[in-house]
Amino acid sequence: MHIVIEPFFEKTGSFSFWETVFRIDVTAFGEENTWNEYNFTREFPLKKELSFLALTDKKIIGFLIGSAYISFKGKTAHLNRIAVDKDFNH
């Protein structure tokens, strides 16, 4: 099985995209901690460059949402959210 990593924000246009991402998110974090579309799309520095989808056979099996911030040490990457579909079986 071949896993492909693609930029998250190149795929956000369809209903099925969000349906899949929300399903994975709810399963990973529970209803009370689920992100909505605003959480995923809220602007942060370098978020578009540091957010990715994991796909197999063109099916979303997981995601990573990253961003960056500037501290006294310089730019620092931050992992905001990561989840893998519970049904993914490699």
SEKE-405418 format. One record per atom (N, C-alpha, C): atom name; y, z, x; residue in three letters. Coordinates in steps of 0.2 Angstrom, whole numbers. Layout:
residues N
  selum      y      z      x  drenba
     CA      Y      Z      X     Ala
...
***
This chain:
residues 90
  selum      y      z      x  drenba
      N     -6      0      4     Met
     CA      0      0      0     Met
      C      6      0      4     Met
      N     11     -4      3     His
     CA     17     -5      7     His
      C     23     -2      3     His
      N     26      3      6     Ile
     CA     32      6      4     Ile
      C     38      3      7     Ile
      N     43      1      2     Val
     CA     49     -2      4     Val
      C     55      2      3     Val
      N     59      3      7     Ile
     CA     65      7      7     Ile
      C     71      2      5     Ile
      N     75      4      0     Glu
     CA     81     -1     -2     Glu
      C     87      4     -3     Glu
      N     93      1     -3     Pro
     CA     99      5     -5     Pro
      C     98      7    -12     Pro
      N    100     13    -14     Phe
     CA    100     15    -20     Phe
      C    105     12    -25     Phe
      N    111     11    -23     Phe
     CA    116      8    -27     Phe
      C    116      1    -28     Phe
      N    111     -3    -25     Glu
     CA    110    -10    -27     Glu
      C    106    -11    -33     Glu
      N    103     -6    -36     Lys
     CA     99     -7    -41     Lys
      C    101     -3    -48     Lys
      N    107      0    -48     Thr
     CA    109      4    -53     Thr
      C    110      1    -60     Thr
      N    110     -6    -61     Gly
     CA    113     -9    -67     Gly
      C    108     -9    -73     Gly
      N    102     -7    -72     Ser
     CA     98     -8    -78     Ser
      C     96     -1    -81     Ser
      N     94     -2    -88     Phe
     CA     92      4    -91     Phe
      C     85      7    -88     Phe
      N     81      2    -87     Ser
     CA     74      4    -84     Ser
      C     75      8    -78     Ser
      N     80      6    -74     Phe
     CA     81      9    -67     Phe
      C     83     17    -69     Phe
      N     88     18    -73     Trp
     CA     90     25    -74     Trp
      C     84     29    -78     Trp
      N     81     26    -82     Glu
     CA     75     29    -86     Glu
      C     70     31    -80     Glu
      N     68     27    -76     Thr
     CA     64     29    -70     Thr
      C     66     35    -66     Thr
      N     73     34    -64     Val
     CA     76     39    -59     Val
      C     76     46    -63     Val
      N     78     46    -69     Phe
     CA     79     52    -73     Phe
      C     72     55    -74     Phe
      N     67     51    -75     Arg
     CA     60     54    -76     Arg
      C     58     57    -70     Arg
      N     59     54    -64     Ile
     CA     57     57    -58     Ile
      C     61     63    -57     Ile
      N     67     63    -58     Asp
     CA     71     69    -57     Asp
      C     69     75    -61     Asp
      N     68     74    -68     Val
     CA     66     79    -72     Val
      C     59     82    -70     Val
      N     55     78    -68     Thr
     CA     48     80    -66     Thr
      C     49     84    -60     Thr
      N     53     82    -55     Ala
     CA     54     86    -49     Ala
      C     58     92    -49     Ala
      N     63     93    -54     Phe
     CA     67     98    -54     Phe
      C     67    102    -60     Phe
      N     64    100    -65     Gly
     CA     64    103    -72     Gly
      C     70    101    -76     Gly
      N     70    102    -83     Glu
     CA     75    100    -87     Glu
      C     81    104    -86     Glu
      N     81    110    -84     Glu
     CA     87    114    -83     Glu
      C     91    112    -77     Glu
      N     88    109    -72     Asn
     CA     91    107    -66     Asn
      C     92     99    -65     Asn
      N     91     96    -70     Thr
     CA     91     88    -70     Thr
      C     98     86    -69     Thr
      N     99     81    -65     Trp
     CA    105     77    -64     Trp
      C    106     72    -69     Trp
      N    112     71    -71     Asn
     CA    114     65    -75     Asn
      C    117     59    -71     Asn
      N    119     54    -75     Glu
     CA    121     48    -71     Glu
      C    127     50    -67     Glu
      N    132     54    -70     Tyr
     CA    138     56    -66     Tyr
      C    136     59    -59     Tyr
      N    131     64    -59     Asn
     CA    129     67    -53     Asn
      C    126     62    -48     Asn
      N    123     57    -50     Phe
     CA    120     52    -46     Phe
      C    126     47    -43     Phe
      N    131     46    -47     Thr
     CA    136     41    -46     Thr
      C    142     44    -43     Thr
      N    143     50    -44     Arg
     CA    149     53    -41     Arg
      C    151     51    -34     Arg
      N    157     50    -33     Glu
     CA    159     47    -26     Glu
      C    159     53    -21     Glu
      N    156     52    -16     Phe
     CA    156     56    -10     Phe
      C    157     52     -4     Phe
      N    159     54      2     Pro
     CA    160     50      8     Pro
      C    153     47     10     Pro
      N    152     41     11     Leu
     CA    146     38     14     Leu
      C    140     38      9     Leu
      N    141     40      3     Lys
     CA    135     41     -2     Lys
      C    132     35     -3     Lys
      N    135     29     -4     Lys
     CA    132     23     -5     Lys
      C    128     21      1     Lys
      N    130     22      7     Glu
     CA    127     20     13     Glu
      C    121     25     15     Glu
      N    121     31     12     Leu
     CA    115     36     14     Leu
      C    111     38      8     Leu
      N    111     33      3     Ser
     CA    106     35     -3     Ser
      C    101     29     -3     Ser
      N     95     30     -5     Phe
     CA     90     25     -4     Phe
      C     84     26    -10     Phe
      N     81     21    -11     Leu
     CA     75     21    -16     Leu
      C     69     19    -12     Leu
      N     63     22    -14     Ala
     CA     57     21    -11     Ala
      C     53     17    -16     Ala
      N     51     11    -15     Leu
     CA     47      7    -20     Leu
      C     41      4    -17     Leu
      N     36      3    -22     Thr
     CA     30      0    -20     Thr
      C     28     -5    -26     Thr
      N     27    -11    -24     Asp
     CA     26    -16    -29     Asp
      C     32    -17    -34     Asp
      N     38    -16    -31     Lys
     CA     44    -16    -35     Lys
      C     45    -11    -40     Lys
      N     41     -6    -39     Lys
     CA     41      0    -44     Lys
      C     44      6    -40     Lys
      N     49      9    -43     Ile
     CA     53     15    -40     Ile
      C     48     21    -40     Ile
      N     47     24    -34     Ile
     CA     42     29    -33     Ile
      C     46     35    -30     Ile
      N     52     35    -28     Gly
     CA     56     40    -26     Gly
      C     63     38    -24     Gly
      N     67     43    -23     Phe
     CA     74     42    -21     Phe
      C     76     48    -16     Phe
      N     82     46    -12     Leu
     CA     85     51     -8     Leu
      C     93     49     -9     Leu
      N     96     55    -11     Ile
     CA    104     54    -12     Ile
      C    107     58     -6     Ile
      N    110     54     -2     Gly
     CA    114     58      4     Gly
      C    121     57      3     Gly
      N    125     60      8     Ser
     CA    132     59      8     Ser
      C    134     62     15     Ser
      N    140     62     17     Ala
     CA    143     65     23     Ala
      C    149     69     22     Ala
      N    150     73     26     Tyr
     CA    157     77     26     Tyr
      C    159     78     33     Tyr
      N    165     79     34     Ile
     CA    168     80     40     Ile
      C    169     88     41     Ile
      N    166     90     47     Ser
     CA    167     97     48     Ser
      C    171     98     55     Ser
      N    171    104     57     Phe
     CA    174    105     64     Phe
      C    170    101     70     Phe
      N    164    100     68     Lys
     CA    160     97     73     Lys
      C    160     89     72     Lys
      N    163     86     67     Gly
     CA    163     79     66     Gly
      C    160     78     60     Gly
      N    158     71     59     Lys
     CA    154     69     53     Lys
      C    147     72     53     Lys
      N    145     74     47     Thr
     CA    138     77     46     Thr
      C    135     74     40     Thr
      N    129     72     41     Ala
     CA    125     69     35     Ala
      C    123     75     31     Ala
      N    122     74     24     His
     CA    120     79     20     His
      C    115     76     15     His
      N    109     79     14     Leu
     CA    104     77      9     Leu
      C    106     81      3     Leu
      N    108     77     -2     Asn
     CA    110     80     -9     Asn
      C    104     81    -13     Asn
      N     99     76    -13     Arg
     CA     94     76    -18     Arg
      C     88     72    -15     Arg
      N     82     74    -16     Ile
     CA     76     69    -14     Ile
      C     71     71    -19     Ile
      N     67     66    -21     Ala
     CA     61     67    -26     Ala
      C     57     61    -25     Ala
      N     50     62    -26     Val
     CA     45     57    -26     Val
      C     41     58    -33     Val
      N     40     52    -36     Asp
     CA     36     52    -42     Asp
      C     30     56    -42     Asp
      N     28     61    -46     Lys
     CA     22     65    -46     Lys
      C     16     60    -47     Lys
      N     17     55    -50     Asp
     CA     11     50    -51     Asp
      C     10     45    -45     Asp
      N     14     46    -40     Phe
     CA     13     41    -34     Phe
      C      7     44    -31     Phe
      N      2     39    -29     Asn
     CA     -4     41    -26     Asn
      C     -5     36    -21     Asn
      N     -4     37    -14     His
     CA     -5     33     -9     His
      C    -12     33     -7     His
***
